[in-house]
Amino acid sequence: MLSAGGLLATLWPLLSAMQPDAETQARQQIFSTGRLAETGQAQLTFQGTPVLIFRRSPAELEALTKAAPADPSHRAQRPGIMVVSARCPSDACTVVRNEGYTGTFLRCPCCASTFDLAGRRTAGRAQRDLDIPPYRFLSDFEIEIGQR
């Protein structure tokens, strides 16, 4: 009969083999949506790239629908939460969320390019939209960034 220690020693190689390897873990990051206030945001770094995660209010979603009615998803898996690269495609500066007379938008402080809350380019030197990193919802409260 095996003792608990003997059983653990016997099963440990099997159990550790079932875990993702270090390279896979480095390619993914778990984010808890509980860190977001009602219309708050969080910024994290994933593989050297800043990533913004923020809630979009019903009024902000309505404004996006008016701007691009053919795109009801607004580039997000869940309309109320946006995950977007915060690196400006023009000069690699980190975009920030701003309030202006036209509403809330993302803006590059270096080149003044602006993006809507779906990360779509609206003005400025940037030639394309902000990137959407690979991600998926593990639950209502957790997002895995780096896997799709």
Helices and strands as residue ranges (DSSP letters): H 4-17, H 22-26, E 29-32, G 33-35, E 41-46, E 49-55, H 58-67, E 81-85, E 96-100, E 103-107, E 114-115, E 121-123, E 135-137, E 142-145
